[in-house]
């Protein structure tokens, strides 16, 4: 139901008269309920004006609290609070972000960095935030009385107010016996204050406060375009930025097809390798140069004509313009003044976004420094960081001339029998480098070297810091070396071969071993020593033997001393132990026939033995047995019927025990080293 304001006023006036007539103290309070916001970067639109790459205030994400960047966001926060309150009625669910406001006023009108009263300046220009955000325009309510403020609130018109250089929003009033209060929404605290803390005595507000009230009946309120919250190509840049700020493609992460994504292209001219916002001295020098070259001038001519007016030159790194933009204002009128003489100077001072001056910012220029290489060929990992230690070249240096490096030695040197340069651990190795690139861009960054055995896998290069010596084991070394210039140009690797020889040959004896006592022990059997020298491929190799008695007869121990020398007289020796041992037992034999007949007894047999090292091993018979088998194969003991005797290595059969008897005996033989062998012999008694 719609109730006319006039009717409401009559009802309210009658109520107040009634209250006064009854002697009751009158009180009035109204709060519109504008949503509170704290001032901060609140979208993923890229911030190119002072924040670091990561941390609490990253350049590509909302900030959890205000910082240097957010210090000037009070006007954006106040505008957003008023706009979002009005949007709740006109376009429920829609919001207007502070970044979107800052883009329009900061990018288009250079509002960011200016005092709040300028940011909301009304009349004579449409370049202020609330007039841009809300139509029709509101009212200048600066210095309004408390009753005027009450009237604005009663008509649903929150106000953006400012004093002491800071913006707030008034969305309510309270008038009671304690005084006249206004309901203040201050965007500075990170945490929303309690409602009690939002009330402020109106009398505490400076009388010259600035005030701008929302229109009485807004017909339109701007809200965020969907592209602010979209990243169609997933490159980390929201579509709004790509379309409205950088001119890059919102559907292709690499708009200039240089092998580096758009965001990383932008990143490289905004941050240093560590993600810190720009080199501070660089920007400070830029501002100093401008102040020196274009001092402020005084002229009271009106209207401003751009010649001799009082000029304020303001710049900030800003993606809305080809390079660092400048906005010139006449301080008397606050109006922009065209002064194009600044551009050549700025071009000379700032040359990172468009380094080669071809009119294309890096994100749209496939070869930022015009050196004939795509940016992705130089930034090989495409991360927007010049990493010279990863063998990358700079996207901000057109030098393509390679440095040159020379190598020399001083100290003890000689040439070996292979014609190779030999050095020792006191020989100094020196590297010198020079770069003949363009004067403004040339210079040696560093020289590097490594040395290693040619047979090994090369190790990592180390930075050359002065003469170095070779240490460690002797051998043929390869020394690789090269230099880089400040643009990252890397010289082709040079190498030199040397031989480090501080020590005698490395002599390795064959393993200690043994041979049988009846075998010879030349190196062909027992093994040759090996000698490896750092520089001499054929060191001499000789040996001599010392023989001593072994642990048992017919054995011995050979101490073989090997000696090797290189061409320079360095000697090495080692000793090999060779034992001549007897591990072979004697071999037993006998003159026993296969069978005898009963009439052959008595009969004797003798056992004998031969040995590889012992000419007379001991042989003896240790026992005998007599038995026969029945027709069914049963074994029958015959030791009582056959008569056998033995002594030493001889056995005598005096009575065979009859036909069918089997007589067996056991023989042992032992040589001088205790090697034992055993053998059994058998004879059968057959019919004559």
FENRA-V919996 format. One record per helix or strand. SS is the DSSP state (hx for helix, st for strand). FROM is the first residue (numbers start at 1). LEN is the number of residues. If there is no record, write none. Layout:
ss/from/len
SS/FROM/LEN
SS/FROM/LEN
This chain:
ss/from/len
hx/5/17
st/28/4
hx/69/22
hx/98/11
hx/116/4
hx/129/5
st/134/2
st/139/2
hx/146/9
st/159/5
st/166/11
st/179/8
hx/196/3
st/199/3
hx/202/3
st/210/4
st/220/2
hx/226/4
hx/239/8
hx/262/9
st/271/1
st/277/1
hx/280/14
st/311/6
st/325/6
st/336/1
hx/342/8
hx/362/3
hx/375/4
hx/388/3
st/404/7
st/413/3
st/421/3
st/428/7
st/444/10
st/462/2
st/468/1
st/475/11
st/490/1
st/494/7
st/506/3
st/513/4
hx/523/4
st/530/3
st/540/10
st/556/10
st/571/11
st/587/4
st/595/3
hx/598/3
st/603/8
st/618/12
st/635/3
st/643/5
st/650/6
st/662/9
st/676/11
